[in-house]
Amino acid sequence: MKNILIIGGSSGIGKALVEKLKNNYNIISTYKSNQQTDATNVCYHEFDVKTDSMSDIPLPDVIHGLVYCPGSINLKPFHRYSEDEIIEDIKLNVTGFLKVLQEVRKSLLKSEQASIVLFSSVAASLGFPFHTQVSISKGAIEALAKTLAAELAPKVRVNVVAPSITLTPLSEHLLNNEKKIENSIARHPLKKIGDVNDIVNMVSFLIDDKSQWITGQTLKVDGGISNLKI
């Protein structure tokens, strides 16, 4: 079976992705605080993307897929952000990923064609109040993915999934009462909040060979909110 490295596979979308892929792939997954137990075809390792090195994790010689799941949702007016908060978010979303990629690049290049999947947000393409931190880091991810897709072609494909709000532990503070849920549903043309499976199904497709002619793309899985007004 092919080897897939999932950074941040212990909660939310990452955890659901591990469950989705584990029957068909060997999964190497990391966690920071939500300790996980190894299972059939799944091996977990504690790892902090800001401070730790992948050299401390036993990795296979060939890696066929890399999915980078860490993220944050910190919403407030732009004038209340400190420089340190912005830098820490960039470390989590952007430079943390680059560090991982630098350390596993050779293993990815040993695959006939590897696939990297990153996560952005609808806030990178559609302006929302109080989303300064999200838009900075996720906008950088979308631009970075295009550059890396060009630099790593044809051996490695690089794509981004950009969800709208999805019901996960990360977003639960935004959906913690009926009024917030109703307002979110009403904003989306498809009149529903994203489910982790909506996102995981797209990631699974991008990891699979069926998507081997797709690279450098940001695929919006957002209930239509970024392109439709109804």
C-alpha atoms as one frame of an Amber mdcrd trajectory, in Angstrom:
protein
   0.000   0.000   0.000   1.044   3.592  -0.560   2.331   5.692   2.329   0.486
   8.865   3.318   1.826  11.352   5.852  -0.901  13.354   7.599   0.289  16.245
   9.752  -2.365  16.951  12.373  -4.461  13.804  12.115  -5.845  13.740  15.638
  -8.876  16.032  15.434 -11.505  17.381  13.081 -10.813  16.994   9.379  -7.426
  15.359   9.958  -8.877  12.663  12.186 -11.730  11.991   9.758  -9.192  11.754
   6.936  -7.201   9.106   8.796 -10.407   7.066   9.166 -11.238   7.529   5.494
  -7.836   6.481   4.147  -6.618   3.829   6.564  -8.169   0.863   4.765  -6.352
   1.650   1.519  -3.106   3.315   2.619  -0.399   3.083   5.242  -0.899   6.204
   7.348   1.757   8.032   9.319  -0.067  10.670  11.336   1.009  13.277  13.859
  -0.692  14.847  16.842   0.269  17.696  19.152  -1.980  17.450  22.213  -4.720
  14.939  21.357  -2.778  11.736  21.950  -3.842   8.877  19.686  -3.359   5.109
  19.710  -1.866   3.217  16.778  -4.287   1.107  14.767  -4.189  -1.175  11.738
  -2.297   0.677   8.993  -2.026   3.798  11.201   0.992   4.925  13.216   0.820
   8.106  15.328   3.668  10.345  16.485   3.683  13.377  18.738   4.857  16.400
  16.755   4.754  20.200  17.029   5.132  21.815  13.593   6.590  24.987  15.119
   9.419  23.362  17.044   9.942  19.683  16.179  11.850  17.958  13.395  10.556
  15.195  11.150  13.929  13.502  11.631  12.638  12.302  15.002   9.819  10.345
  13.314  10.540   7.013  11.594   9.305   7.530   8.043   9.168   5.164   5.075
  11.702   5.626   2.318   8.950   6.573  -0.141   6.052   8.875   0.695   3.210
   9.009  -1.819   1.098  11.705  -0.212   1.373  14.564   2.288  -1.645  16.271
   3.842  -1.019  19.259   6.100  -3.978  19.855   8.423  -2.895  22.292  11.195
  -4.828  25.539  11.315  -6.490  28.096  13.545  -9.537  30.341  13.596  -8.824
  33.521  15.533 -11.331  36.241  14.667 -11.211  39.845  15.869 -10.846  43.391
  14.471  -7.548  43.943  12.654  -6.399  46.672  15.067  -6.455  44.216  17.961
  -3.957  41.764  16.453  -0.395  41.903  17.702   2.579  41.290  15.447   3.420
  38.188  17.471  -0.051  36.722  16.865   0.297  37.146  13.115   3.787  35.623
  13.131   2.675  32.643  15.223  -0.195  31.968  12.821   2.170  32.084   9.842
   4.468  29.655  11.640   1.561  27.265  12.143   0.078  27.480   8.655   2.959
  28.352   6.330   6.494  27.950   7.629   5.545  24.847   9.626   4.422  23.216
   6.394   7.535  24.348   4.519   9.750  22.838   7.200   7.938  19.505   6.920
   8.146  19.577   3.137  11.874  20.337   3.181  12.428  17.313   5.412  10.323
  14.839   3.396  10.943  16.210  -0.113  13.323  13.415  -1.133  10.863  10.753
  -0.012   8.083  12.377  -2.036  10.295  12.577  -5.117  10.943   8.832  -4.922
   7.273   8.223  -5.691   6.206   7.933  -9.331   3.872  10.834  -8.661   3.208
  12.144  -5.157   0.371  14.386  -4.030   0.432  17.224  -1.493  -2.810  18.663
  -0.143  -2.994  21.890   1.865  -5.907  23.742   3.429  -6.990  27.295   2.819
 -10.272  29.024   3.651 -13.074  30.763   1.860 -11.747  33.877   3.657  -8.710
  33.902   1.346 -10.878  34.780  -1.658 -13.974  36.399  -0.130 -13.675  39.296
   2.281 -15.132  38.782   5.754 -14.843  41.213   8.660 -12.494  40.163  11.486
 -10.681  37.536   9.360  -7.343  39.365   9.054  -5.238  36.577  10.516  -6.997
  33.850   8.541  -6.786  35.737   5.244  -3.069  36.462   5.644  -1.988  32.894
   6.357  -4.405  31.141   4.020  -3.820  33.597   1.201  -0.138  32.771   1.547
  -0.917  29.040   1.361  -2.826  29.445  -1.920   0.013  31.444  -3.510   2.652
  29.079  -2.148   0.847  26.024  -3.535   1.036  27.420  -7.072   4.754  28.087
  -6.760   5.460  24.642  -5.326   3.279  22.950  -7.946   5.436  24.545 -10.637
   8.701  23.799  -8.863   7.902  20.165  -8.061   6.191  19.206 -11.343   5.943
  16.638 -12.793   6.911  14.407  -9.850   4.724  15.991  -7.179   1.265  17.513
  -7.455   0.290  20.309  -5.057  -3.310  21.363  -4.478  -5.345  23.257  -1.899
  -8.795  22.616  -0.466 -10.584  25.804   0.636 -13.616  25.096   2.814 -16.184
  27.440   4.232 -17.127  26.952   7.870 -17.181  23.249   8.689 -18.444  21.643
  11.868 -15.245  20.618  13.690 -13.784  21.184  17.170 -11.818  24.106  15.686
 -14.981  25.956  14.656 -17.371  24.910  17.407 -17.087  28.304  19.159 -18.569
  29.857  15.999 -21.485  27.414  15.951 -22.293  27.063  19.635 -25.937  28.133
  19.551 -28.929  27.748  17.270 -28.876  31.363  16.082 -25.263  31.113  14.881
 -26.031  27.853  13.119 -29.132  29.283  11.421 -27.224  32.378  10.255 -24.412
  30.285   8.827 -26.810  27.995   6.981 -28.644  30.986   5.516 -25.422  32.503
   4.099 -24.605  29.424   2.016 -26.412  28.803  -1.292 -26.644  25.066  -0.535
 -28.221  25.874   2.851 -26.065  23.678   4.995 -22.941  23.851   7.110 -19.970
  21.893   5.889 -19.462  18.411   7.276 -15.987  16.906   7.675 -16.903  14.262
   5.093 -17.515  16.979   2.490 -13.901  18.036   2.898 -12.395  14.585   3.417
 -13.950  13.275   0.198 -12.199  16.019  -1.784  -8.861  15.391  -0.077  -9.203
  11.661  -0.706  -9.775  12.375  -4.396  -6.700  14.626  -4.601  -4.511  11.986
  -2.952  -5.726   9.306  -5.344  -4.277   8.644  -8.799  -7.666   9.586 -10.267
  -6.641  13.228  -9.846  -3.249  12.829 -11.512  -3.896  15.659 -14.015  -4.741
  18.222 -11.334  -2.077  20.424  -9.780  -1.640  24.030  -8.683  -5.364  24.359
  -7.959  -7.424  25.705  -5.087 -10.611  23.658  -4.947 -13.421  25.399  -3.098
 -15.626  23.126  -1.025 -17.759  25.856   0.464 -21.446  25.331  -0.258 -21.216
  27.837  -3.112 -20.637  30.867  -0.898 -17.500  32.129  -2.679 -19.041  32.250
  -6.181 -22.812  32.452  -5.804 -25.234  35.050  -4.491 -28.838  33.876  -4.302
